């Protein structure tokens, strides 16, 4: 079974930031999870280098758009590597393979009768690279996303017959209610469709930076059609001498709410016009909103991904993004909130659990997990968890799945306190005669259950925190990375103690 997941491609008109990292990490969690399930996965990310936003930024900097892209695209590539993204390909829309395939698909849409020549007059946002309908214009003729005044544009260009797909799109949303998730984003897209669709510009006659229209090379293809097609075109040239389209298409898209209309309305209609299979679906996430007041000791008042990763590691950032804000919603984040989660959950709950478990197996059983049966007191908490986890991630419910895994971490911490293995290990040779004999079987059961529970939890968390859980699973003697049921592996394997997974923050003097 194959699984293809994409991020939006990012404009090279500015530096990478936390919003870009957020989308990239989300897609990476899904890619890693589906690999754990033994699926054939392809994960795509990249940069959008054509269109007015890039051309305008290049002009401001006194460089060509190509020079701007050549400078910034590698930074987005490095950002993906820093957050431990396991992408299989990084596309740039200036790639020769992309340009060629965009022209092929656009020509097919033209040949199928869905393109005509006309005049457009209306309001335009250069930063969105988008012509706005009346319902999308904010007070004072401004863009509701960027808050800048919209420009009046009148131009002769080529149009895509979006209006002809009104009924097809309504039928799509009726027959595939999970095509766009979460539901409230689906309703938002459907509402836009039901207001009545207008034909949209397919080309720009005044802009020279873009993919030439194949039958009218004086114009370039409107950047959004060029950009959206990246999900399809990349498969045609990502591997030398191999077309991966039949193997992986269709895709599942991860994107932010500000580009919902293009993906949920324009994109399926354009694919219909080209007679190509529609995406598997798309998940629309919200924005991470920075709280300005809550400062931290280590990070000040800015949650800069580079600084967080340098000080705390990429896994801590990956965890925080999907723990603090429910994926799909807007939510407040802060450096102080990050530190609180790091200290209380990553260091105290997860890191401490790992340290205690490995230390007790080392101390009481010479670093070998004992052979024993799982404790019935723990079994109900683990029952059905992998299946439920799979189901949540099939729907891209990243925060809910993470919560399910974290419940196991907390349950195992309570189990340590309930079972008190250090007390079980006290009785034995050299003790007074009237004291109870060492309950070897009970201590074996507790230590086995702790090691086994930690293994299962680490496998669930592996797609979220691949480096940390990889080290922990290695210390537990677990060579596999597929999800596992509690009790599915016996004892007998050697474990090793490792440095703290998440070193506790040192309190600054005077705190």
HELIX and SHEET records of a PDB file:
HELIX    1   1 UNK A   18  UNK A   36  1                                  19    
HELIX    2   2 UNK A   52  UNK A   61  1                                  10    
HELIX    3   3 UNK A   65  UNK A   82  1                                  18    
HELIX    4   4 UNK A   96  UNK A  111  1                                  16    
HELIX    5   5 UNK A  134  UNK A  136  5                                   3    
HELIX    6   6 UNK A  162  UNK A  165  5                                   4    
HELIX    7   7 UNK A  166  UNK A  175  1                                  10    
HELIX    8   8 UNK A  183  UNK A  194  1                                  12    
HELIX    9   9 UNK A  223  UNK A  228  1                                   6    
HELIX   10  10 UNK A  230  UNK A  237  1                                   8    
HELIX   11  11 UNK A  245  UNK A  248  1                                   4    
HELIX   12  12 UNK A  257  UNK A  259  5                                   3    
HELIX   13  13 UNK A  260  UNK A  261  1                                   2    
HELIX   14  14 UNK A  262  UNK A  267  3                                   6    
HELIX   15  15 UNK A  268  UNK A  273  1                                   6    
HELIX   16  16 UNK A  305  UNK A  312  1                                   8    
HELIX   17  17 UNK A  314  UNK A  324  1                                  11    
HELIX   18  18 UNK A  335  UNK A  341  1                                   7    
HELIX   19  19 UNK A  342  UNK A  351  3                                  10    
HELIX   20  20 UNK A  352  UNK A  365  1                                  14    
HELIX   21  21 UNK A  376  UNK A  382  1                                   7    
HELIX   22  22 UNK A  385  UNK A  394  1                                  10    
HELIX   23  23 UNK A  398  UNK A  419  1                                  22    
HELIX   24  24 UNK A  421  UNK A  424  1                                   4    
HELIX   25  25 UNK A  440  UNK A  461  1                                  22    
HELIX   26  26 UNK A  466  UNK A  475  1                                  10    
SHEET    1   A 6 UNK A  10  UNK A  11  0                                        
SHEET    2   A 6 UNK A  40  UNK A  48  1                                        
SHEET    3   A 6 UNK A   2  UNK A   6  1                                        
SHEET    4   A 6 UNK A 252  UNK A 256  1                                        
SHEET    5   A 6 UNK A 281  UNK A 285  1                                        
SHEET    6   A 6 UNK A 180  UNK A 181  1                                        
SHEET    1   B 3 UNK A  10  UNK A  11  0                                        
SHEET    2   B 3 UNK A  40  UNK A  48  1                                        
SHEET    3   B 3 UNK A  89  UNK A  92  1                                        
SHEET    1   C 4 UNK A 130  UNK A 132  0                                        
SHEET    2   C 4 UNK A 115  UNK A 125 -1                                        
SHEET    3   C 4 UNK A 151  UNK A 160 -1                                        
SHEET    4   C 4 UNK A 200  UNK A 201 -1                                        
SHEET    1   D 2 UNK A 137  UNK A 138  0                                        
SHEET    2   D 2 UNK A 142  UNK A 143 -1                                        
SHEET    1   E 3 UNK A 203  UNK A 204  0                                        
SHEET    2   E 3 UNK A 216  UNK A 221 -1                                        
SHEET    3   E 3 UNK A 212  UNK A 213 -1                                        
SHEET    1   F 2 UNK A 288  UNK A 290  0                                        
SHEET    2   F 2 UNK A 331  UNK A 333  1                                        
END                                                                             
